[in-house]
Every structure is written in structure tokens, then in C-alpha cells.
Amino acid sequence: MESNQQTTITLHANKEHSGVRLVVIFVLAAAFFATYIGLNGIVRDLESAISEFAFILSCSFALLVSLGLAAITERYLKLNWPSGQRVELSESGAVVYLKEARTNAIDWSDRFTVLRWYFAIKGYAVGGRERRLPKNYFCLALQLQQDDQRFVVNCYLSSSQVSPIIEGKGFLKISPAEYYKGGFVSRWIGSTDRPKIPSSVLAGREGPYWIAERRRWTEGMELESDDFLAFLDLVEKKFIEWDDLGS
């Protein structure tokens, strides 16, 4: 979260973008092989019984070193290599910078609508970012719309964090597992395929939420948990000013 002259708050989105993931994978592989080769040579040259376990010791130590370096690299890059996608918040409104230099804006002084929903990351063949999350995590999402201007933000939180956040905030729980197809193998391997939502569901009470969820798949903006909560608090404040609680 960044503040500009105490008037605008910038929330950087999608910090774990493809560039960061690519560099982290390279660092992980390079650190593993470099550490393994160096340590293996040293241990094999030792004139002791430990040299017989050179392979196991070298692999184990190389794995620890590479994972540690990859974690440090990822943390550094997420802090210093933004994706370019961001939300800028001020007392007058919210401006989002999406992919391909597109922008959308919400003016707090005019009426806007908010959809709030959440779902569990389990029970279906998750892929991509969601595959790297613990199975007890939930996705929380909001869509803000004002005329033809709209955008979706989301974050991932553990089950213990979710209840106090959604309580009394009008979040609707949806169930992706009902519409994802595939058996044990696809769940284990993971999948980036998205489910086809029946037209009867889209025409029903959950329809607007599923339409917004489909929009999240293509242009959703993931925020860090603290940034998401700050965004949620501001939206609730501005929404209450319209005396129009609920979605």
C-alpha cells in the first residue's frame, strides 16, 4: 500500500504476476543445481564415512538453500516489481488500472452498486494461483459498478480469517465445486479450465454473482489481505453514506 501526498492510496494488484513466477522458478533451479554440485564435490572428497551419503546430503541441503533463496527472491520481487495493475483510492473516487492500459473509475459522489461473494478453494480442480494456496483458504471478492464502469477485486484468506470479515457485510457464498467437472486425477493435477454455469443459475438469485465471478477470471485484481481490507472498509464507508446497505 502506498500513499501519495496523503490524498491518494495506491493498492498494487496481482503482485504474484508471471514475471515474478518465472524469475522465482529460475532462481529455485539455479540455486539447487549450483548448491548440489558444489556441496557434492566437497563431501565426496572427505575421507570419512560421510562421503558415502554425499548424494542424499547434497540434495537435502541444496533443496533447503534453493527454497530459502526462492522465498527471499519472491518476497523482494513482489515488493519491488509491480504488475502495473493497481487501484488508486481517494476521497473523490476509485480508479483502477487494468491490463493493456485500460482504466475504470468509480465516483463516490454518484450512486454505485457493490456485489460481495466468497467461496472455498477446495472440492474442484483448481489451477494457477489457486493451486498454490492451502486447501483451507477462501476467495473473497467485490465488484463495484457505476453505469458502464466496473471492476472486480479479490483476495485469498484462511478459513479462520473469513468469518469476522464477512459477518454482516452482505457476502454471498457460491459453490464452484458444483459446476466444475472432473474426477480425482484432474483434481490432483489441477486445471485452469473454468466451469460452464447453467443458464438457469445465471437467471436466478446467484446470477449476478456468477457473472461477476466470470469477470474475475479474466480481469480480476488480487490484492494482499491488508490492502483488500482497507479497500473493503472504504467501500463500506462510502456505501453507507448512500444509506443503501446490502448488495
C-alpha positions in Angstrom: 0.0 0.0 0.0 1.4 3.4 -0.9 0.2 6.9 0.0 0.8 9.9 -2.3 0.8 13.2 -0.5 -1.8 11.8 1.9 -4.5 12.2 -0.7 -4.3 9.0 -2.8 -3.7 5.5 -1.6 -2.3 3.1 -4.2 -3.0 -0.6 -3.8 -0.8 -2.7 -6.2 -2.7 -5.7 -7.6 -1.6 -9.2 -8.8 1.8 -9.0 -7.2 2.5 -12.6 -8.0 2.5 -12.0 -11.7 4.0 -14.1 -14.4 7.3 -12.3 -14.4 7.8 -12.9 -10.7 6.9 -16.6 -11.0 9.4 -17.0 -13.9 12.3 -15.5 -12.0 11.5 -17.4 -8.9 11.5 -20.7 -10.8 14.9 -19.8 -12.4 16.4 -18.9 -9.0 15.0 -22.1 -7.5 16.5 -24.3 -10.2 19.8 -22.4 -10.4 20.3 -22.4 -6.7 19.5 -26.1 -6.3 22.0 -27.3 -9.0 24.7 -24.9 -8.0 24.5 -25.8 -4.4 24.2 -29.6 -5.2 27.2 -29.6 -7.5 29.4 -27.6 -5.1 28.5 -29.5 -1.9 28.5 -32.9 -3.6 32.1 -32.3 -4.7 33.2 -31.2 -1.3 31.5 -34.1 0.6 32.8 -36.8 -1.8 36.4 -35.6 -1.2 36.1 -36.1 2.5 38.0 -39.0 3.8 35.2 -40.2 6.2 32.1 -42.3 6.2 30.0 -39.2 5.5 31.2 -39.3 1.9 29.1 -42.3 1.3 26.0 -40.2 1.8 27.1 -37.3 -0.4 24.2 -37.6 -2.8 21.5 -37.5 -0.1 23.2 -34.8 2.0 23.8 -32.7 -1.1 20.3 -33.0 -2.4 18.8 -32.2 1.0 20.9 -29.2 1.7 20.5 -27.9 -1.9 16.8 -28.2 -1.6 16.7 -26.1 1.7 19.0 -23.5 0.2 17.1 -23.2 -3.1 13.7 -22.9 -1.3 15.1 -20.3 1.0 16.6 -18.2 -1.8 13.4 -18.6 -3.9 11.3 -17.4 -1.0 13.6 -14.3 -0.4 13.6 -13.6 -4.1 9.8 -13.8 -4.4 9.3 -11.5 -1.4 11.7 -8.9 -2.8 10.2 -9.0 -6.3 6.7 -8.7 -5.1 7.7 -5.6 -3.2 9.7 -4.0 -6.0 8.3 -5.3 -9.3 4.7 -4.3 -9.5 2.5 -5.8 -12.2 1.3 -2.3 -13.3 -2.3 -3.2 -12.3 -3.4 -1.2 -9.3 -6.3 0.6 -7.5 -5.9 4.2 -6.6 -8.3 5.4 -3.8 -9.1 8.9 -2.8 -11.9 10.8 -1.1 -13.4 11.5 -4.5 -13.4 8.0 -6.0 -11.5 4.9 -7.1 -9.5 4.5 -10.3 -8.3 1.1 -11.4 -5.6 0.4 -13.9 -6.2 -2.9 -15.7 -4.3 -4.9 -18.3 -3.5 -3.3 -21.6 -3.5 0.2 -20.1 -7.3 0.2 -19.6 -8.8 2.1 -16.7 -12.2 2.2 -15.0 -13.3 4.7 -12.4 -15.9 5.0 -9.7 -17.1 8.4 -8.4 -18.1 8.2 -4.7 -20.4 11.2 -5.1 -22.7 9.2 -7.5 -24.6 6.0 -6.7 -22.7 2.8 -7.3 -23.5 -0.8 -6.6 -21.5 -3.5 -4.8 -21.6 -7.2 -5.1 -19.8 -9.3 -2.4 -19.2 -13.0 -2.6 -16.9 -15.7 -1.4 -16.1 -19.4 -1.9 -13.9 -22.2 -0.7 -10.7 -23.2 -2.5 -11.4 -26.9 -2.4 -13.5 -29.7 -3.9 -12.6 -29.0 -7.5 -9.6 -29.0 -9.9 -8.0 -25.7 -9.0 -5.2 -24.4 -11.2 -2.9 -21.4 -11.5 -2.7 -19.1 -8.5 -5.4 -21.1 -6.5 -3.4 -24.3 -6.8 -0.6 -22.8 -4.8 -2.9 -21.9 -1.9 -3.7 -24.1 1.2 -7.0 -26.0 0.8 -8.5 -24.2 3.8 -8.4 -20.9 2.0 -11.3 -18.9 0.7 -11.6 -16.3 -2.0 -13.4 -13.1 -1.1 -14.4 -10.8 -4.0 -16.1 -7.5 -4.6 -17.4 -6.0 -7.8 -18.1 -2.2 -7.9 -20.2 -0.9 -10.8 -21.3 2.6 -11.8 -23.1 2.8 -15.1 -20.7 1.1 -17.6 -17.7 1.4 -15.3 -17.0 -1.8 -13.2 -14.1 -3.7 -11.8 -13.5 -6.7 -9.5 -11.0 -7.1 -6.7 -10.4 -10.2 -4.6 -8.1 -11.7 -2.0 -7.4 -15.1 -0.5 -7.7 -15.7 3.2 -7.6 -18.7 5.5 -10.9 -20.0 6.9 -10.1 -18.6 10.4 -9.9 -15.1 8.9 -13.0 -15.1 6.8 -15.9 -15.2 9.4 -15.1 -11.9 11.2 -14.7 -10.1 7.8 -17.9 -11.2 6.1 -20.2 -11.1 9.1 -22.9 -8.6 8.4 -21.3 -7.4 5.2 -23.7 -9.0 2.7 -21.3 -11.6 1.3 -23.0 -14.4 -0.6 -21.4 -17.8 -0.6 -21.2 -19.5 -4.0 -20.1 -23.1 -4.7 -17.8 -23.5 -7.7 -17.4 -27.3 -6.9 -21.0 -27.8 -8.0 -20.1 -26.8 -11.6 -16.5 -28.0 -12.1 -16.3 -31.3 -13.8 -13.5 -33.9 -13.4 -12.5 -36.7 -11.1 -9.7 -37.4 -8.8 -7.0 -37.2 -11.5 -8.0 -33.7 -12.6 -8.2 -32.5 -9.0 -4.8 -33.8 -8.3 -3.2 -32.5 -11.4 -5.1 -29.2 -11.4 -6.8 -27.4 -14.2 -7.1 -23.8 -15.5 -10.4 -24.7 -17.2 -13.4 -22.7 -15.9 -16.8 -24.3 -15.4 -19.9 -23.6 -17.6 -22.5 -22.1 -15.4 -26.1 -23.2 -16.3 -28.4 -20.6 -17.7 -30.9 -21.4 -15.0 -28.3 -20.3 -12.4 -27.4 -17.2 -14.3 -31.1 -16.2 -14.4 -31.6 -16.8 -10.7 -30.6 -15.1 -7.5 -26.9 -16.1 -7.9 -26.8 -15.0 -11.5 -25.2 -11.5 -10.9 -22.6 -13.0 -8.7 -21.6 -15.7 -11.2 -21.4 -13.1 -14.0 -19.1 -11.1 -11.7 -17.1 -14.2 -10.8 -16.6 -14.9 -14.5 -15.3 -11.4 -14.9 -12.9 -12.0 -12.1 -11.4 -14.9 -14.0 -10.3 -12.7 -16.8 -9.7 -9.3 -15.3 -9.9 -9.7 -11.5 -7.4 -7.8 -9.4 -5.9 -9.7 -6.5 -5.0 -7.6 -3.5 -2.9 -8.5 -0.5 -5.1 -9.2 2.5 -4.3 -5.9 4.3 -5.0 -3.9 1.1 -8.2 -5.7 0.5 -9.5 -5.0 4.0 -8.6 -1.3 3.6 -10.4 -1.2 0.3 -13.4 -3.0 1.8 -13.6 -0.6 4.8 -13.5 2.4 2.4 -16.2 0.9 0.2 -18.4 0.2 3.2 -17.9 3.8 4.4 -18.9 5.3 1.1 -21.8 2.9 0.6 -23.2 3.7 4.0 -23.2 7.3 3.1 -25.8 6.5 0.4 -27.9 4.8 3.1 -28.1 1.7 0.9 -26.7 -1.2 2.8 -26.5 -4.7 1.2 -25.9 -5.7 -2.4 
